[in-house]
Amino acid sequence: MEATLNYTVKKGDSFLAIARYIFSQSPRTYIKTLITRYDLMSKVANKIESDFKHQYQNFKLEVGKSLKLHADPGYYIPSLSIQANHGTLKHQANKKSTTTAQNDNYFVIHSTEGNLKDNALQKFVDDKKQGAGHAYINKEGAVYKIWPYNSPKGWATRSERTENKPELRGKLVNIELVYGSGEAPTEKQY
């Protein structure tokens, strides 16, 4: 089950205060440091407000009311969950690696950009389709694992496909989330 936080609204609280609380409760140091980023806090606050108003008509914050919140700010801004693993992509690009490609491993989440049916996903598993991602996750959260996560037979990026970077195969864990263009991942996929 997904981790949740219970928050009791205090006098003077706004959705921004609630967002600040979620950031401060994160077990990840990187996320905690983002509490100083007003733009991110504001985005999370807006998403929380939107979620509650969507669920409950005419919702407003009331002192003493207990709210059930997602514990991960990455739920409200999905990119934060990805950035929390290694810091921002910009930071990674500027960082000098102290390791070689043989030791670096990366977790890559893709969108299939199409709604593959479960029987098509099962066929990937049965046929051991080379060049497919290591695993596919449908909208209901079912995982179709095709290759072990360190297998060079499971690949899904252009860099792995070309011959100029064969050392990347087996170093990128490719997870495909099944959803169509213009859609978003489901909560069960997260």
For each residue, the residues with C-beta under 8 A, 3 or more apart:
1:
2: 70 71 75 187 190
3: 70 71 72
4: 68 69 70 71
5: 21 22 25 68 69 70 71
6: 66 67 68 69
7: 18 21 66 67 69
8: 64 65 66 67
9: 13 18 61 62 63 64 65 66 67
10: 13 17 63
11: 63
12: 17
13: 9 10 17 18 61 63
14: 17 18 45 61
15: 18 19 45 46 48 49 61
16: 19 20 41 42 45
17: 10 12 13 14 20 21
18: 7 9 13 14 15 21 22 45 48 67 69
19: 15 16 22 23 41 42 44 45 48 73 76
20: 16 17 23 24 35 41
21: 5 7 17 18 24 25
22: 5 18 19 25 26 44 48 69 70 71 72 73 76
23: 19 20 26 31 32 34 35 41 44 73
24: 20 21 32 35
25: 5 21 22 71
26: 22 23 31 32 71 72 73
27:
28: 31 32 84
29: 32 33
30: 33 34 83 84 87
31: 23 26 28 34 73 74 80 84
32: 23 24 26 28 29 35
33: 29 30 36
34: 23 30 31 37 40 41 73 80
35: 20 23 24 32 41
36: 33
37: 34 40 41
38: 41 42
39: 42 43
40: 34 37 43 44 73 77 80
41: 16 19 20 23 34 35 37 38 44 45
42: 16 19 38 39 45 46
43: 39 40 46 47 76 77
44: 19 22 23 40 41 47 48 73 76 77
45: 14 15 16 18 19 41 42 48 49
46: 15 42 43 49 50
47: 43 44 50 51 76 77
48: 15 18 19 22 44 45 51 52 69 76
49: 15 45 46 52 53
50: 46 47 53 54
51: 47 48 54 55 76
52: 48 49 55 56 59 67
53: 49 50 56 57 58 59
54: 50 51
55: 51 52 59
56: 52 53 59
57: 53
58: 53
59: 52 53 55 56
60:
61: 9 13 14 15 65
62: 9 65
63: 9 10 11 13
64: 8 9
65: 8 9 61 62
66: 6 7 8 9
67: 6 7 8 9 18 52
68: 4 5 6
69: 4 5 6 7 18 22 48
70: 2 3 4 5 22 75 76
71: 2 3 4 5 22 25 26
72: 3 22 26 75 80 81
73: 19 22 23 26 31 34 40 44 76 77 80
74: 31 77 78 79 80 81 82 84
75: 2 70 72 78 81 187 190
76: 19 22 43 44 47 48 51 70 73 80
77: 40 43 44 47 73 74 80
78: 74 75 81 82 185 190
79: 74 82 83
80: 31 34 40 72 73 74 76 77 83 84
81: 72 74 75 78 84 190
82: 74 78 79 85 109
83: 30 79 80 86 87 88 89
84: 28 30 31 74 80 81
85: 82 107
86: 83 91 92
87: 30 83 91 92
88: 83 91 92
89: 83 92 93
90: 93 94
91: 86 87 88 94 95
92: 86 87 88 89 95
93: 89 90
94: 90 91
95: 91 92
96:
97: 100 104
98:
99: 102 103 104
100: 97 103 104
101: 104 167 168 171
102: 99 167 171
103: 99 100
104: 97 99 100 101 171
105: 150 171 172 173
106: 171 172 173
107: 85 172 173 175
108: 156 157 172 173 174 175
109: 82 175 177
110: 133 156 174 175 176 177
111: 176 177 179 185
112: 115 116 136 176 177 178 179
113: 180 181
114: 178 180 181
115: 112 178 179 180
116: 112 120 121 136 138 178
117: 120 121
118: 121 122 138 142 144
119: 122 123
120: 116 117 123 124
121: 116 117 118 124 125 136 138 144 178
122: 118 119 125 126 144
123: 119 120 126 127 129
124: 120 121 127 129 132 136 144 146
125: 121 122 128 144 145 146
126: 122 123
127: 123 124
128: 125 146 147 153
129: 123 124 132 146
130: 153 154
131: 153 155 156 161
132: 124 129 136 146 147 154 156 176
133: 110 136 146 154 155 156 174 175 176
134: 145 146 147 148 149 151 154 173 174 175
135: 143 144 145 146 147 149 154 174 175 176
136: 112 116 121 124 132 133 143 144 146 175 176 177 178
137: 141 142 143 144 175 176 177 178 189
138: 116 118 121 141 142 144 178 189
139: 178 179 186 188 189
140: 186 188
141: 137 138 186 188 189
142: 118 137 138
143: 135 136 137
144: 118 121 122 124 125 135 136 137 138
145: 125 134 135
146: 124 125 128 129 132 133 134 135 136 154
147: 128 132 134 135 151 153 154
148: 134 151 154
149: 134 135 154 173
150: 105 170 173
151: 134 147 148 154 170
152: 155 169 170
153: 128 130 131 147 169
154: 130 132 133 134 135 146 147 148 149 151 174
155: 131 133 152 160 161 168 169 172 174
156: 108 110 131 132 133 160 172 174 176
157: 108 160 161 168 172 174
158: 161 162
159: 162 165 168
160: 155 156 157 165 168 169 172
161: 131 155 157 158
162: 158 159 165
163: 166
164:
165: 159 160 162 168
166: 163 169
167: 101 102 171
168: 101 155 157 159 160 165 171 172
169: 152 153 155 160 166 172
170: 150 151 152
171: 101 102 104 105 106 167 168
172: 105 106 107 108 155 156 157 160 168 169
173: 105 106 107 108 134 149 150
174: 108 110 133 134 135 154 155 156 157
175: 107 108 109 110 133 134 135 136 137
176: 110 111 112 132 133 135 136 137 156
177: 109 110 111 112 136 137 185 189
178: 112 114 115 116 121 136 137 138 139 189
179: 111 112 115 139 183 184 185 186 189
180: 113 114 115 183
181: 113 114
182:
183: 179 180
184: 179
185: 78 111 177 179 189 190
186: 139 140 141 179 189 190
187: 2 75 190
188: 139 140 141
189: 137 138 139 141 177 178 179 185 186
190: 2 75 78 81 185 186 187
